[in-house]
Amino acid sequence: MNVEKTRRQALLSWMSVGLLAVLCAILAVLQYRWIGEISRAEQERLRLGLQRTLSRLSRDFNSEINSAWPSLQPRAAEIEKSGRDAAYLHRIEEWKSNSRRPGLFRNFALAIPHETSVELRRLDTGRNAFVAADWPEGWGKMKGRLLARMQGGPPPPLESTTLIEMPRFVRQEANRAPVRFRRPEMEWLIAEVDESYARSTLLPELLERHVGSEYHAQVAWRVSPSSLLYTSDGGARFTTGDGSVTLFESQFGRPAPDGARPAPPPVDSGRGRWLLTVRHRAGSLETIVAGARARNLAVSAGLLLLLGATIAALVRFSRQAHRLAELQMDFVAGVSHELRTPLSVIRTAAFNLRGKLAGNPGQVERYGALIQHESEKLTAIVEQVMRFASANAARVIHETEPVSVESVIEESLLASRSEIEGAGGTVDKRIEPGLPPIMGDAMALRHALQNLIANALKYGGNGEHWIGLSAGLSGDRKGPVVEIRVADRGPGIPPEEQRHVFDPFFRGKRAVSDQVHGTGLGLNLVKKIVEAHGGTVRVSSEPMKGAEFVLRIPAAPIEKPLEHGHELAHPAG
């Protein structure tokens, strides 16, 4: 019943582990898909956020240029009072004194419309006056633009120049009827943006304010992207970026009446003269998102691997627990059988001695010897179990002292003599002379050797029951080691069982099939006793060539004599 229950529990455990493995696989697939979707959404979020930032930068750049127009445009009353040239000169000087960016413009001129032409009057800073001048060669596009506006047609765009025109409109009074003019603009103040100031001051300030130092930035003419105007890294350029926006778009409409809110600065319409492109210093937004995705996948994979390792450990522990439960049940069954047989013999012998056999001295002696033999078997079984319990409670050895290896072997053979003679065994003993003593518990060491001798008698049969017992001196990095070997000429131990022979309750398939008596605790006790002495035990075996157990125990330290020939004395107490 218990075996069936254990099997059902094992089956349920395996089913649970299988279900958990399937769930982990499903979770891995879902995580991979989710992380991919999150990465794409994150990339789009970063791109949109960067584009909004660049749009704000473009608005601020255009605002810096367009916000100068109201300050530079004189009122009609000022022109009537001081004259047109003087009114504009006063406005320019006042703007330079009050503006926070007086270096934004480097040249000023007035464009005055006539019937079919536009007169140009440039500001002579030396004479501080507007003087008539011919149109410079680089200002031809500006002249054509103004002529087109005079004729009422669409003005051509200014794409590769830093000139801007600021028109003056007649301000309408609120209590007067509108006055119609042949031309909407009376004249234009032409200003030339200083590229040097934009590169050294305006662009770095706006980039630092909006995008910080995480991005490389470059500015080029929109109609000629290969002509760079500005780079944030001293000449380094790139062909693809994470975001772009146009700059330098001037829009001048009619000014707002006094007290009214001015028109908002123009937003990026894609027609600005300059093109600003930025790229993340890590490479690109795709690179950043890919790196984050790789890290997320690595973390998820690590968690799944940890979960998988936990499942594997659970499987292993479940198998070990199942195997241990089976071994424990086999141990209980074996011990029960081991106890039942001598108890039955003792009970039968005692019953017979109470009858007619009590008067027969020969029979009394025979049954007495039988009772004694079976009692010794019972004592050995109980002592084995008690030693196993003591070993699990970390009391496998007690007090240690220098122990002679030869005396331990002799006493172990003497204690096992009746078993050896009963099995018809022979012992081939070879002990090197002059072996150093070992520090240990003599009784525990004798018990370990007795277990190995009994094991050789049980499983190393094939008719002759030969036991090879040898001891010699060896060594390792830590010092001299006494090596004790116990061998037999039996069928050997299968390779798949050799790593389990020292496990508690383990019994090989041959022992079970041949119904060899035993508890499965002997070799486990041998291992614990030897390891408690700081040594090691191993088994070597080949099919049909027997098995050999090798015990390696460190030799006791040798006391060194003093310089005057006296030995070092042990400290008192």
URGI-V368323 format. One record per pair of residues at least 6 apart in sequence whose C-alpha atoms are under 7 Angstrom apart, sorted by the first residue. I is the first residue (numbers start at 1). J is the second residue. D is the distance in Angstrom with one decimal. If there is no record, write none. Layout:
# URGI-V368323
i=I j=J d=D
i=I j=J d=D
This chain:
# URGI-V368323
i=10 j=322 d=6.7
i=17 j=311 d=6.7
i=35 j=293 d=6.7
i=39 j=289 d=6.1
i=39 j=293 d=6.1
i=43 j=285 d=6.7
i=43 j=286 d=6.8
i=43 j=289 d=6.1
i=50 j=243 d=6.7
i=51 j=243 d=6.1
i=53 j=210 d=6.3
i=54 j=245 d=6.2
i=55 j=245 d=6.7
i=55 j=268 d=6.4
i=57 j=206 d=6.4
i=57 j=210 d=6.4
i=58 j=245 d=6.8
i=58 j=246 d=6.7
i=58 j=247 d=5.4
i=58 j=268 d=6.3
i=59 j=265 d=6.3
i=59 j=266 d=6.3
i=59 j=267 d=5.4
i=59 j=268 d=6.7
i=61 j=247 d=6.7
i=61 j=248 d=7.0
i=62 j=247 d=6.7
i=62 j=248 d=5.6
i=62 j=249 d=6.0
i=62 j=250 d=6.7
i=62 j=265 d=6.9
i=62 j=266 d=6.9
i=63 j=265 d=5.4
i=66 j=250 d=6.2
i=69 j=166 d=6.3
i=71 j=91 d=6.8
i=71 j=95 d=6.3
i=72 j=91 d=5.2
i=72 j=92 d=5.8
i=72 j=95 d=6.7
i=73 j=91 d=6.9
i=73 j=168 d=6.5
i=74 j=87 d=6.1
i=74 j=88 d=6.2
i=74 j=91 d=6.5
i=76 j=170 d=6.9
i=78 j=87 d=5.9
i=79 j=87 d=5.5
i=85 j=130 d=6.5
i=96 j=102 d=4.9
i=103 j=197 d=6.5
i=104 j=193 d=5.8
i=104 j=194 d=5.6
i=104 j=197 d=6.3
i=105 j=191 d=6.2
i=105 j=192 d=5.4
i=105 j=193 d=4.5
i=105 j=194 d=5.2
i=106 j=192 d=5.9
i=106 j=193 d=6.3
i=106 j=194 d=5.4
i=107 j=191 d=5.7
i=107 j=192 d=5.2
i=108 j=122 d=6.3
i=108 j=123 d=5.6
i=108 j=190 d=5.6
i=108 j=191 d=4.6
i=108 j=192 d=6.6
i=109 j=120 d=6.9
i=109 j=121 d=5.5
i=109 j=122 d=4.1
i=109 j=123 d=5.4
i=109 j=189 d=5.9
i=109 j=190 d=5.0
i=109 j=191 d=6.6
i=110 j=120 d=5.8
i=110 j=121 d=5.1
i=110 j=122 d=6.3
i=110 j=188 d=5.8
i=110 j=189 d=4.8
i=110 j=190 d=5.9
i=111 j=118 d=6.1
i=111 j=119 d=5.6
i=111 j=120 d=4.8
i=111 j=121 d=6.5
i=111 j=187 d=5.8
i=111 j=188 d=5.1
i=111 j=189 d=6.4
i=111 j=190 d=7.0
i=112 j=118 d=5.5
i=112 j=119 d=5.0
i=112 j=120 d=6.5
i=112 j=187 d=4.9
i=112 j=188 d=6.7
i=113 j=119 d=6.3
i=113 j=187 d=6.3
i=117 j=147 d=6.9
i=120 j=132 d=6.0
i=120 j=133 d=5.8
i=120 j=134 d=6.6
i=120 j=135 d=6.6
i=121 j=130 d=5.4
i=121 j=131 d=4.9
i=121 j=132 d=4.2
i=121 j=133 d=5.6
i=122 j=130 d=5.2
i=122 j=131 d=5.5
i=122 j=132 d=6.4
i=122 j=133 d=6.3
i=123 j=129 d=5.7
i=123 j=130 d=4.3
i=123 j=131 d=6.4
i=124 j=130 d=5.9
i=124 j=131 d=6.7
i=141 j=158 d=6.9
i=145 j=155 d=4.9
i=145 j=156 d=5.6
i=148 j=154 d=6.5
i=148 j=155 d=5.3
i=149 j=155 d=5.7
i=150 j=183 d=6.8
i=159 j=223 d=6.8
i=159 j=273 d=5.1
i=160 j=221 d=6.8
i=160 j=273 d=6.7
i=162 j=192 d=5.6
i=162 j=193 d=5.3
i=163 j=190 d=6.7
i=163 j=191 d=5.7
i=163 j=192 d=4.4
i=163 j=193 d=6.4
i=164 j=190 d=5.7
i=164 j=191 d=5.5
i=164 j=192 d=6.4
i=164 j=250 d=7.0
i=165 j=188 d=5.8
i=165 j=189 d=5.7
i=165 j=190 d=4.5
i=165 j=191 d=6.5
i=166 j=188 d=5.2
i=166 j=189 d=5.0
i=166 j=190 d=6.2
i=166 j=252 d=6.7
i=167 j=185 d=5.8
i=167 j=187 d=5.8
i=167 j=188 d=4.3
i=167 j=189 d=6.4
i=168 j=185 d=5.6
i=168 j=186 d=5.6
i=168 j=187 d=5.7
i=168 j=188 d=6.1
i=169 j=184 d=6.5
i=169 j=185 d=5.2
i=169 j=186 d=6.0
i=169 j=254 d=6.6
i=172 j=178 d=6.5
i=199 j=230 d=5.9
i=214 j=280 d=6.0
i=214 j=281 d=5.9
i=215 j=278 d=6.0
i=215 j=279 d=5.3
i=215 j=280 d=4.3
i=215 j=281 d=5.2
i=216 j=232 d=6.0
i=216 j=233 d=7.0
i=216 j=278 d=5.4
i=216 j=279 d=5.2
i=216 j=280 d=6.1
i=216 j=281 d=6.1
i=217 j=231 d=5.8
i=217 j=232 d=5.3
i=217 j=276 d=7.0
i=217 j=277 d=5.7
i=217 j=278 d=4.4
i=217 j=279 d=6.6
i=218 j=230 d=5.4
i=218 j=231 d=4.2
i=218 j=232 d=6.3
i=218 j=276 d=5.8
i=218 j=277 d=5.5
i=218 j=278 d=6.6
i=219 j=228 d=5.9
i=219 j=229 d=5.4
i=219 j=230 d=4.9
i=219 j=231 d=6.5
i=219 j=274 d=6.5
i=219 j=275 d=5.5
i=219 j=276 d=4.5
i=219 j=277 d=6.5
i=220 j=226 d=6.9
i=220 j=227 d=5.5
i=220 j=228 d=4.3
i=220 j=229 d=5.1
i=220 j=230 d=6.9
i=220 j=274 d=5.7
i=220 j=275 d=5.3
i=220 j=276 d=6.8
i=221 j=227 d=6.1
i=221 j=228 d=6.9
i=221 j=273 d=6.1
i=221 j=274 d=4.6
i=221 j=275 d=5.9
i=222 j=273 d=5.6
i=222 j=274 d=5.0
i=222 j=275 d=4.9
i=241 j=277 d=6.0
i=241 j=278 d=5.4
i=241 j=279 d=4.6
i=242 j=278 d=6.0
i=242 j=279 d=5.0
i=242 j=280 d=7.0
i=242 j=284 d=6.1
i=242 j=285 d=6.3
i=243 j=277 d=5.9
i=243 j=278 d=5.6
i=244 j=275 d=6.9
i=244 j=276 d=5.4
i=244 j=277 d=4.3
i=244 j=278 d=6.3
i=245 j=275 d=5.9
i=245 j=276 d=5.3
i=245 j=277 d=6.7
i=246 j=268 d=6.3
i=246 j=270 d=5.6
i=246 j=271 d=6.7
i=246 j=272 d=4.8
i=246 j=273 d=6.8
i=246 j=274 d=5.5
i=246 j=275 d=4.4
i=246 j=276 d=5.9
i=247 j=272 d=4.8
i=247 j=273 d=6.1
i=247 j=274 d=4.9
i=247 j=275 d=6.0
i=247 j=276 d=6.9
i=248 j=272 d=5.0
i=248 j=273 d=5.4
i=248 j=274 d=6.0
i=249 j=271 d=6.9
i=249 j=272 d=4.5
i=249 j=273 d=6.5
i=251 j=266 d=6.8
i=256 j=262 d=5.6
i=282 j=288 d=6.7
i=327 j=505 d=5.3
i=327 j=506 d=6.3
i=328 j=505 d=6.3
i=331 j=505 d=5.7
i=331 j=519 d=5.8
i=331 j=520 d=6.9
i=334 j=518 d=6.8
i=334 j=519 d=6.0
i=335 j=519 d=5.9
i=338 j=517 d=6.8
i=339 j=378 d=6.5
i=342 j=374 d=5.0
i=342 j=378 d=6.8
i=346 j=371 d=5.4
i=346 j=374 d=6.9
i=349 j=367 d=5.9
i=349 j=371 d=6.9
i=353 j=364 d=6.7
i=357 j=363 d=6.3
i=357 j=364 d=6.7
i=358 j=364 d=6.2
i=388 j=525 d=6.4
i=390 j=396 d=5.7
i=396 j=529 d=6.1
i=397 j=441 d=6.0
i=397 j=444 d=6.2
i=397 j=529 d=7.0
i=398 j=441 d=6.4
i=399 j=441 d=6.1
i=400 j=439 d=5.9
i=400 j=440 d=4.4
i=400 j=441 d=4.8
i=401 j=439 d=5.1
i=401 j=440 d=5.5
i=401 j=441 d=6.7
i=402 j=437 d=5.7
i=402 j=438 d=5.4
i=402 j=439 d=4.5
i=402 j=440 d=6.5
i=402 j=556 d=6.7
i=403 j=437 d=5.2
i=403 j=438 d=5.2
i=403 j=439 d=6.0
i=403 j=440 d=6.3
i=403 j=442 d=6.3
i=404 j=437 d=4.7
i=404 j=438 d=6.7
i=405 j=437 d=6.1
i=408 j=442 d=6.6
i=408 j=446 d=5.8
i=412 j=446 d=5.2
i=412 j=449 d=6.3
i=412 j=450 d=5.6
i=416 j=450 d=6.5
i=424 j=465 d=6.8
i=425 j=464 d=6.4
i=425 j=465 d=4.5
i=425 j=466 d=5.7
i=426 j=465 d=6.4
i=426 j=466 d=5.1
i=426 j=467 d=6.2
i=427 j=466 d=6.1
i=427 j=467 d=4.8
i=427 j=468 d=5.9
i=427 j=469 d=7.0
i=428 j=467 d=6.1
i=428 j=468 d=4.8
i=428 j=469 d=6.0
i=429 j=468 d=6.2
i=429 j=469 d=4.8
i=429 j=470 d=5.6
i=430 j=469 d=6.3
i=430 j=470 d=4.5
i=430 j=471 d=6.5
i=431 j=470 d=5.4
i=431 j=471 d=4.8
i=431 j=472 d=6.3
i=432 j=471 d=6.3
i=432 j=472 d=5.3
i=435 j=472 d=7.0
i=435 j=473 d=6.6
i=436 j=555 d=6.2
i=437 j=555 d=6.0
i=437 j=556 d=5.7
i=438 j=554 d=6.5
i=438 j=555 d=4.5
i=438 j=556 d=4.5
i=439 j=555 d=6.9
i=439 j=556 d=5.1
i=440 j=533 d=6.1
i=444 j=529 d=6.6
i=448 j=525 d=7.0
i=448 j=526 d=4.8
i=448 j=529 d=6.9
i=451 j=522 d=5.7
i=452 j=486 d=6.8
i=456 j=467 d=6.6
i=456 j=488 d=5.7
i=457 j=465 d=5.9
i=459 j=490 d=6.3
i=460 j=488 d=5.2
i=460 j=489 d=5.5
i=460 j=490 d=3.6
i=460 j=491 d=6.8
i=460 j=546 d=6.7
i=461 j=490 d=5.4
i=462 j=490 d=6.1
i=466 j=488 d=5.9
i=466 j=489 d=6.4
i=467 j=486 d=7.0
i=467 j=487 d=5.8
i=467 j=488 d=5.0
i=468 j=486 d=5.6
i=468 j=487 d=4.8
i=468 j=488 d=6.2
i=469 j=485 d=5.8
i=469 j=486 d=4.8
i=469 j=487 d=6.6
i=470 j=484 d=5.8
i=470 j=485 d=5.2
i=470 j=486 d=6.8
i=471 j=483 d=5.6
i=471 j=484 d=4.4
i=471 j=485 d=6.3
i=472 j=482 d=5.9
i=472 j=483 d=5.3
i=472 j=484 d=6.7
i=473 j=481 d=6.0
i=473 j=482 d=4.8
i=473 j=483 d=6.0
i=474 j=480 d=5.9
i=474 j=481 d=5.0
i=474 j=482 d=6.0
i=474 j=483 d=6.4
i=475 j=481 d=4.8
i=480 j=554 d=6.2
i=480 j=555 d=5.7
i=481 j=552 d=6.2
i=481 j=553 d=5.6
i=481 j=554 d=4.3
i=481 j=555 d=5.2
i=482 j=552 d=5.8
i=482 j=553 d=5.4
i=482 j=554 d=6.1
i=482 j=555 d=5.9
i=483 j=550 d=6.8
i=483 j=551 d=5.6
i=483 j=552 d=4.6
i=483 j=553 d=6.6
i=484 j=550 d=5.8
i=484 j=551 d=5.0
i=484 j=552 d=6.5
i=485 j=548 d=6.7
i=485 j=549 d=5.7
i=485 j=550 d=4.6
i=485 j=551 d=6.3
i=486 j=548 d=5.7
i=486 j=549 d=5.3
i=486 j=550 d=6.7
i=487 j=547 d=5.7
i=487 j=548 d=4.1
i=487 j=549 d=6.3
i=488 j=546 d=5.2
i=488 j=547 d=5.7
i=488 j=548 d=6.5
i=489 j=545 d=5.9
i=489 j=546 d=4.0
i=489 j=547 d=6.9
i=490 j=544 d=6.4
i=490 j=545 d=6.5
i=490 j=546 d=4.3
i=490 j=547 d=7.0
i=491 j=543 d=5.9
i=491 j=544 d=4.0
i=491 j=545 d=6.1
i=491 j=546 d=5.4
i=492 j=541 d=5.6
i=492 j=542 d=5.8
i=492 j=543 d=5.2
i=492 j=544 d=5.5
i=492 j=545 d=6.0
i=492 j=546 d=4.2
i=492 j=547 d=5.1
i=493 j=541 d=5.9
i=493 j=542 d=7.0
i=493 j=543 d=6.8
i=493 j=547 d=6.7
i=494 j=543 d=6.8
i=497 j=508 d=6.9
i=500 j=506 d=6.9
i=501 j=523 d=6.8
i=502 j=523 d=5.2
i=502 j=524 d=4.6
i=502 j=527 d=6.6
i=503 j=524 d=5.6
i=504 j=520 d=6.2
i=504 j=521 d=5.4
i=504 j=524 d=5.4
i=505 j=519 d=6.5
i=505 j=520 d=4.1
i=505 j=521 d=5.5
i=506 j=520 d=5.0
i=507 j=520 d=5.5
i=527 j=537 d=6.2
i=530 j=536 d=6.0
i=530 j=537 d=6.8
i=530 j=553 d=7.0
i=533 j=553 d=6.7
i=534 j=553 d=6.5
i=534 j=554 d=6.8
i=535 j=552 d=5.3
i=535 j=553 d=4.3
i=535 j=554 d=6.3
i=536 j=551 d=6.0
i=536 j=552 d=5.3
i=536 j=553 d=6.8
i=537 j=549 d=7.0
i=537 j=550 d=5.6
i=537 j=551 d=4.6
i=537 j=552 d=6.3
i=538 j=549 d=5.8
i=538 j=550 d=5.5
i=538 j=551 d=6.9
i=539 j=547 d=7.0
i=539 j=548 d=5.7
i=539 j=549 d=4.5
i=539 j=550 d=6.3
i=540 j=547 d=5.9
i=540 j=548 d=5.4
i=540 j=549 d=6.6
i=541 j=547 d=4.4
i=541 j=548 d=6.3
i=559 j=567 d=7.0
i=559 j=568 d=6.5
i=560 j=567 d=6.3
i=560 j=568 d=6.5
i=561 j=567 d=4.0
i=561 j=568 d=5.8
i=562 j=568 d=6.2
